């Protein structure tokens, strides 16, 4: 047990748990965000060619009757969850409900994840409004939205607080959960191409992704051999495959890290969940280097060679990370060599890293009051950062938390993993005028590089800070891949199962 003083002068008692179990949750959130996005994708048709056309009778049946689908979710052949989708006709369109249940293993900590999407659809199946709920144990996150004047209006809710945001749309958006109805009214042929206007309620991000009908083939579902079209969707460079029957029925979907959805029925999907094998996402995604690193928390520098990370959109170079000829050199900042600045900083070039956001509510009065109590009269930026890191470290219970992290909710809950630590630290630091970023990448411990989230702060130069470990500066086994929140971190799925690491040297 650890007793500590809060910035407000109150004694708190925190049970410390092994921090190694908190690693990898950044990627787990990104994977689940992408998976939920894939299961409930928003579709915009770009073009299609002639092909197999369903009869008017089948099209009418698809649009007028209750459509219900059950899927069993597996990881490497082991049952780990299920999903259920219903589309009901309404007088002015359709009502859609989709539920997803997953049992997950975070390095020995078992959690059940539940998500629900409820939506109203227009007569052409385009989105009218929706609500989204993600829950793991007592922790929940709610998001609702609706289309108005060419924009998607969003309202998020967690820990009793509401925040709103508006996203402009250039195209109608369609729920992938209604893909059966969409496809039932289209032609299917090898070579058909589409683009998807994809919005993910887990990360509040949208992007256009390509889809292609690759082939018509026979697949086995249980004891049956069924004809199906193999449709490939490319999400951040990762190919996801779906098999759709000529009647518009989704039969099978292949996702990330061995996750697969197979069409079943209610009895099979629900009955098997009690005995489900938890899916391992964190260990499955971890990267094992070619050799071990001794005393990683005490290192001054680290030189690595990364393979399997290609394309644009990565933040490998900059600040303490130097990338040259395929080698990444990371140096731990030397604090005495930094001429620390005074806070609050308010320059135009730092404005983006000082602003509040939907999940980093640095303008929330209760967080501003707490930050002011932590730093007191301190005006030295580096010293203020050290005070805030120490407070976050000592006042948050180290606990795996599967949710959409936001600073206000974390402050109320006083628990979490690397994501929770990083968003709360960012909100507190920004509120006293310290430019702060959230970054995600890898952290080495016990022979593996696990996916992890931490912060960077500007105190005269950019310095890496990990409040989960109370490191100012963070050790050089923190390998930055992405700068930004969940909308950027979801790109980490591009390197799943592809990233390799060779340790060249360290000191």
N, C-alpha and C positions, 0 to 999 in steps of 0.2 A: 504494500500500500504506500502511496505517496501523498503527503499533505503539502499543499502549496497555497500561496496567497494570490488571490485574483487581483487584477488591476483596480478593482473597486474596493479593495481592502477586505474581502471576505475570504474565509478559509474554505478551501475545497478539498475533497478527498477523491482521488482518482486511482482506480485500479489499473496498473500498467500491464499491458499484455505484450507478447513478443511482436515487435513492429514488422518482422518479416512477413507476417500474414497479411499486412495491409498493402503489400506491393502488388502491382498488377491490376488493381481495381480500375485504374484509368483505362486500360485496354478493355477490361471486362465491360465497363460501361459503353465504350465505343463499339464493341462487338455486339452487345445486346441492342444498342441503338440501331446499328446497321441491320441486325436480324429483324427487329420489330419493323424497321423501315421496309425491309424486303417482304415481310409477311403482309404489311399494310402499306403498300407503295402507292403513290399518287401518279396516275398514268395520263399522259397526253399523247394521242396518236399523231404521228407525223405523216406517214404514208404507208400504203400497202398495195399489193398487187392482187390480181384475180387468183382464185384458188378454190378450195373446197368450201362450198357455201351450204349452210344449214337450211333446211326447209322452212318455209314461213310458219308451219305448225310448231316446230321446235323453237324458233325464235320467239313466237308468241308465248309458249310455255315458259321459256326462260325469263320473260319479262313480267309475267302475270302471277306465277306461283311462288310460294315460299321456297327460297333456295337455302339449303343448309349443308354445311361441310364440316367434317371432323377429321383432324389429322393427329397422328401420333408422332412425337418428336423423338429422334434417336441421336446419340453421339457414338460413332464407331460401332453401330449395331446395338447399343444398350439403350433401352427406353428411358427417357429423361423428362418427358413432359407431353403436353398436348395443346391443340388449339381448336377453337370452334367458331364458325362464322355463320351468321344468318342474314339474309336480305329479304325483307317483307315489303310487298307492294303497299303503297299509300295513295291517297287521293291525288296528291301532287308530287309523285315520285316514289322514293323508297326509303325505308329505315334499315340501317345496317348496324349489326352488333358483332364485334369480334373479340374473343377472349384468348389469352395465351397464358399457359402455366408452364413454368420451368423449375426444375430442382437443380441447384447449382452448388458446387463444391469449391470454396475459396481457400485452398490449402488447409483443408480439414474443418473449415467452418461452413456448415450446410445451411443454405437459405432457399426458401421457396419464393419465386418471383411470379407476380401476377400482373398482367396488363389488360386493359379493356379499352376498346375504341367503340364509341357509339356515334353514328353519323346520320344526318338527313341528306339524301341524294336527290338531285333533280331528275325529271323523267328520262334524261339522256345519261343518267348515272353519274354525272359530274357532282362534285362536292358542293353542298349548301352550307352545312355547319357540322361540328363534331365536338365531342369531349373525349379526352384521353386520360387514363389513370394508370399509374405505375405504383405498385405496392410490394414491399418486401418486409414482412413482419409488421411492426408498428409504424414503419416509415412509409410515407406516401408522397406522391407528386401528382397534381391535377393540372391539366391544360385544356382549355376550350377555345374554340375559334369559329369564325364564320366569314363567308365571302360577302364583301360590300364594296361597291364602286371599284372593282378591279383589284382589291387588296384583300389579304387574309388578316383579319383582326384576331389577335391572340390574347388570352388572359391566363396566366399561370398562377397556381396556388400551392403553397407549402408552408407548413407551420403557422397557418392562420393568416398569412400575408398574401395579398394579390398584387400582381404586376401585369402591365399590358404592353403589347408591342404590335406594330403594324408592318406586314411584309407585302410589298407590291408584287403582283402576279402578271406575267405576260401571256399566260395561257390558262384555259380551263384546267382544273386538276381532278383526277379520277382516283378513287380508292382502288388499290390493287385487290382488296378484299372482294370487290365487285368484278374482278377480272373475268369470272365465268360469264356474267351477263354481257360484259363488253365484248369478249371474244365470240360469244354465241351469235352476235349480230354482225360479225365481220367475216371476211374470207381468210382462210388459212392456207398457206403454201410455203414451201421451202424458199428461203430468201426474203420473205416479208421483213421489212424493217420498221421500227418504231423509235420514238424518243419518249422518255419518261420525265415528266415534270414531277420530280420527287421531293416531297417535303417530309421530314422526319420529326415527329412530335417530341422525340427524346432529346434531340440536339438543337431544335428550333432552326434547322438549316434546310435549304432547298438547293437542288442542282438538277441539271438535265443529264440523263444517262441513256446510252443506246441499248436497244433490244433487237434481237434478230431471231427469226424462226430458222433453225439450223437444219433440221431433218425430221422426217417422219419415220418412226421405228417402233418396235415392239418391246415393252418393258414388263417386268413381273411385279405385280402387286399382290402380296400374299400368295395364293395358289393360282391366280389368274394371270394369263398373258394378255396384255391390252395394247392396242395401237395408240400411239401418242405422238404429238409434235414436241420435239426438244427445242425449248426457247431459252436463249442465253441473254442474261442481263449483265452488263458490265458496270460494277459499282466501285469507283475509285481504283480502277485497274484490276479488280478481282472479278472473275467470271462466276456468276451464280446461275444455276441451271434449274429450269422448271419443265415438267412434262405435262402437257395439256391434251386431253382427249379431243377427238373431232367434234364432240358435243360441248366443248367449252369447260369441261371439268378438269380442275387441277388435280393431278394424280400424285405428284411427287415434287419436292423442292430440295435442292442441295444448297446449304449455306456455308458458314464459316466453321473452321476447326472441327470438321467432322459432323457438324449438326445437319440433320436431314429430317424433313417432314414427309410422311407417307400417309396417303388417304386411308381412312379407316371408318369406323362407325362409333357412335356414342358409347356403347357398351365396352368396346375394346379400348378406346382412348381414355375414358375415365377410370375404368376398373383397374387398369394397369398402373395408374399414377401413384397409388399407395406404395407400390414396390419399386418405384422408379429409382434408377441409379443416378446420383447427382452428376451433372456434366462438369468436367474440369476445364475451365477456360484459362485460368491464370497459369497453371503449370504447363498446360498444353501449348500456350503461346510463348512461354519463356524461352530464351535463347541460351544455349550452352556453348561457351567459347572453347577454343582449342586447348586452353590451359587455365588453371586457377590463378586467382589474384590474392596475394597475401595482404592482410591488414588493410582492406580497401578504404576504411573510414579515415585512415591516416595518410593517404597518398597525397603527393604534391602535383603529380602529372601522370598522364596515361596516354599511350599511343595505341590506336586500334586500326584494323583494316576491316571495313564493312563490305559485305557482299549482299546482293539481292535487293538493294534499295535503289530504285531508278526513278526517272521522271522528275517533274517539277513539283514545287509545293513543299519541299523540305527545308528545315531551318538548321542545317548541320553546321554551317559556317557563320562566324560572327562572335564578337566578344571573346570569351575564354576558349572557344572552339575554333581550331584552324583546320581546314580541309585542303590537302595538297596531294595530287597524284594518287588518289584512292586511299590515303591515310588520314585518319582523324586524330589530331593532337589536342588534348584537353588539359588545361593548366588551372590549378586552384588559385584563385585570386589571393594576393598578399595584401591584407587590409592596411597595414601601416604605410604602404606605398600609395594609398588612395587619399586624395585630398577631398575629404567629405564635405558635402554642400549643406546649406541650411534649409530647413523646411519651415513652411510649405513651399514647394516648387509649383510654379504655375505658368511655365513657358508654353508657347503654342506647339512646339515640337513634342512636348511631353503630354499634350492634352488627351490623346487617346488612352494613355496608360494611367490616367488619373480619373477618367470618367466612370460613373456607375453603369451597371448593365442589368439585364433581367435577372442574372444569377449572382452578380457581384454588387450588392446594394450598398455601396460606400456612402450613399446619401441618406441611408436609414438613420434616424436620430439615435436609436439605442446603440447602434454600432459606432457612431461618431462619439457618443459619450464614453463608451468603453475604451475606444482608442485614445481619447484624450486623457482618460484616467491612467492608462498604461504608460504613456510617454511623459505625462506631467508637463514640466517646463522645458523638457529636452528639445533643443532645436537642431542638434547634429543628426543628420539623416541616418548615418551608419549606426549610431547609438540607438536611435529610435527603432530601427529595424531589428536590432538585437533584442530590445525590450519586447517588441511585438512577437517575434519568433518564440521567445521564451514563454510568454504568456499563453500563446496558442498551444505550444508543446505541453505545458503543465496543466492546462485546463480542458483539453479534449481527451476523452477516453479513446484509446487506440482500438477501434472496433471496425470490422468489415461492414460497409454500409452500401447496399445496392439500391441506389436511388439517383435522382438528378440533383447534384449538390448545388445549394445556393447558400450564400453567406448568412442570411438572416435565419434560415432554418437550422443551419449548423450551430449558430450561436445559441439558439433556443435548446437544441438537443444536446450540445456539449459532447459529441462523440462523432467518430468517423475515421475514414482511412485517408490516403494521400489526397484524394480529390477534395474532401471536406476541409482538410488542413489548408490546402492551397487557395480555395475560394475565400475562406474566412480570413486568412492572412492578407490576401489581396484587398479585401474590403477594408480591413482595419488600417493597412498601410496607406491605401489611397486616401482614406478619409482624413489623414493628418498631412497629406501633401507629398507622399513618397510615390513616384511613378513605379507601378508594379505590373508585371506580366505573369500570366500562368503559362507554364511550359510543360510538355509531356515528352517522355522518351523512355530510357532504360536506366535501371539502377542495379548494380552488381551486389549480390549477397549469396553466400553459401554455394558457390560454383555455378550460378546462373545469373543472367541478366533478365530481370523482371520489368515489365512495363510499369511506369510510375509517373506521378505528377508532382511538380514543385513550383517555385517562383523565381523570378529575376527582378531585382530592384535597382533603381538608379540612385546612387549615392555619390555621384561624381564620375562614376563609370558603372556599367551594369555588373551586378554581382549575383551569383546564384545562391538561393536560400532554400533550405528544406526544413520547414517547421515540424514535420513529422519526426525528424531526427534532431531537431534544434541545432542545425548546422548553418553557421554564418561565417564563411562561405561553405557551400555544399562541396563535398569531396568530388574528385574528377571522375569517379565511376558513374556519376550522373551524366548520361549521354543524351543531350537534347536532340529531338527529332522534329518537334512541332512547337510553335509558339501560338498560343491562343486557347480559347475555351473548347467546349465539347463539339461545337460546329467544325472546328479545325482538327480536333483530336480523332474524330471518326476516320480521318485519312490513314490512321495507323493500320487499318485493316489491309491496306495495300501490301504490307510486308509480312503478314501472317504466314508462317511456314516457309518464308523465303529468306528471311534475314539470317546471315551468318556473321560471326565475329571471330577475328583472329587477334589475340593479344600480342602486340609486337614488343612493347616494353613498358615499364612503369617505375616510378620511384616515389 
